[in-house]
């Protein structure tokens, strides 16, 4: 089984983000970038399916030269190959999806795996968009998966419960936290990964369909108020909503 795992290069969750001078992007100065946490589950699942059925795991990211760091992490975890789709412009989700779909159409994997979302844009769009461009079935938020021949059965998280879906390969899926426990790369594997080749290819020439108009930090002047569940505090909340917030 040949598996394509798509990963993102994102700011660390502990990073203090500042808006850049252009007002439409973050200021990268002093920002630590990491492998998108949900993508660790995607890589691990790819490796487990390869161990079960044989084949190869190729990890791909769309980004800049700095994005090679996450590919090195994937190689250290056990990926066989790595591909950087070079995009210095930071295109929108559609262009990224088209770039991934173009690569998948060429590589012809049996399974394409994403993390459930990236923690920077949080769009939840890429798995479904790539599947639509490839005209393949797609299952998102997968917390359990079973493959037998060309049949794949996925259990996915939905609000208030679980949903089980069966479809056929090739398909696209996104990995939810809990699908597996990602392995930690060992030091010798980390050192070897630094010497492994990374294939580079250009991004799609598709035109972006979304533009970031402005970016700003949350208003820090807002005053947080905390209340208990006492009758007096509940009355105070109602009064504030009526007289101060003018919501009721």
RAQUI-V296380 format. One record per residue. RES is the residue in three letters. D_LAST is the distance of its C-alpha to the last C-alpha in Angstrom with 1 decimal. Layout:
res = {RES:RES}
d_last = {D_LAST:D_LAST}
//
This chain:
res = {UNK:UNK:UNK:UNK:UNK:UNK:UNK:UNK:UNK:UNK:UNK:UNK:UNK:UNK:UNK:UNK:UNK:UNK:UNK:UNK:UNK:UNK:UNK:UNK:UNK:UNK:UNK:UNK:UNK:UNK:UNK:UNK:UNK:UNK:UNK:UNK:UNK:UNK:UNK:UNK:UNK:UNK:UNK:UNK:UNK:UNK:UNK:UNK:UNK:UNK:UNK:UNK:UNK:UNK:UNK:UNK:UNK:UNK:UNK:UNK:UNK:UNK:UNK:UNK:UNK:UNK:UNK:UNK:UNK:UNK:UNK:UNK:UNK:UNK:UNK:UNK:UNK:UNK:UNK:UNK:UNK:UNK:UNK:UNK:UNK:UNK:UNK:UNK:UNK:UNK:UNK:UNK:UNK:UNK:UNK:UNK:UNK:UNK:UNK:UNK:UNK:UNK:UNK:UNK:UNK:UNK:UNK:UNK:UNK:UNK:UNK:UNK:UNK:UNK:UNK:UNK:UNK:UNK:UNK:UNK:UNK:UNK:UNK:UNK:UNK:UNK:UNK:UNK:UNK:UNK:UNK:UNK:UNK:UNK:UNK:UNK:UNK:UNK:UNK:UNK:UNK:UNK:UNK:UNK:UNK:UNK:UNK:UNK:UNK:UNK:UNK:UNK:UNK:UNK:UNK:UNK:UNK:UNK:UNK:UNK:UNK:UNK:UNK:UNK:UNK:UNK:UNK:UNK:UNK:UNK:UNK:UNK:UNK:UNK:UNK:UNK:UNK:UNK:UNK:UNK:UNK:UNK:UNK:UNK:UNK:UNK:UNK:UNK:UNK:UNK:UNK:UNK:UNK:UNK:UNK:UNK:UNK:UNK:UNK:UNK:UNK:UNK:UNK:UNK:UNK:UNK:UNK:UNK:UNK:UNK:UNK:UNK:UNK:UNK:UNK:UNK:UNK:UNK:UNK:UNK:UNK:UNK:UNK:UNK:UNK:UNK:UNK:UNK:UNK:UNK:UNK:UNK:UNK:UNK:UNK:UNK:UNK:UNK:UNK:UNK:UNK:UNK:UNK:UNK:UNK:UNK:UNK:UNK}
d_last = {58.7:57.6:54.0:52.0:49.2:46.8:45.3:43.3:43.9:40.6:39.5:39.7:36.5:37.4:38.0:36.0:35.2:35.5:35.0:38.3:39.6:39.0:35.2:35.2:36.7:37.1:39.8:42.4:44.2:44.4:42.3:43.9:43.8:44.3:44.7:41.3:40.8:40.1:43.3:45.4:44.8:45.8:49.1:49.8:49.4:51.7:54.3:54.2:54.7:57.6:59.1:58.9:60.1:61.8:61.2:59.4:56.0:55.2:52.2:50.7:48.2:47.3:47.2:49.3:52.4:50.3:48.9:52.4:51.3:49.3:52.1:54.5:52.2:52.3:56.1:56.4:54.5:57.1:56.2:59.4:58.4:55.8:54.7:52.9:51.6:51.8:48.7:48.4:45.7:42.9:42.3:39.2:38.9:40.8:43.8:43.8:43.7:46.5:48.6:48.2:49.0:52.1:53.3:52.7:54.6:57.5:57.5:56.9:55.3:54.8:51.4:48.8:46.5:43.4:41.0:37.7:36.1:36.9:34.9:34.8:33.4:32.0:32.4:33.9:35.8:39.5:40.9:39.7:40.7:44.2:44.7:43.8:46.3:48.9:48.2:48.1:46.0:43.2:41.6:38.8:37.5:40.9:41.4:44.8:47.5:50.9:53.4:56.5:58.6:56.4:53.7:50.7:48.2:44.9:42.3:38.9:35.6:32.8:29.4:30.2:34.0:37.1:38.6:42.3:43.7:47.3:48.6:51.7:52.9:52.5:48.8:45.9:43.9:41.4:41.7:39.0:39.2:41.4:43.7:46.4:47.2:48.3:51.7:52.3:55.0:58.1:59.7:62.7:60.4:58.3:61.5:62.9:59.6:60.2:63.4:62.2:61.9:58.6:58.9:57.2:56.3:54.4:50.8:50.1:50.5:47.5:45.1:41.6:38.8:35.9:35.9:33.9:32.6:31.2:30.6:28.8:28.0:24.5:23.1:24.5:22.7:19.5:19.4:19.1:17.9:19.2:18.3:20.4:19.7:20.4:18.5:18.2:16.8:14.2:13.1:13.2:11.0:8.2:9.1:9.3:6.1:4.8:8.2:9.8:8.1:5.7:3.8:0.0}
//
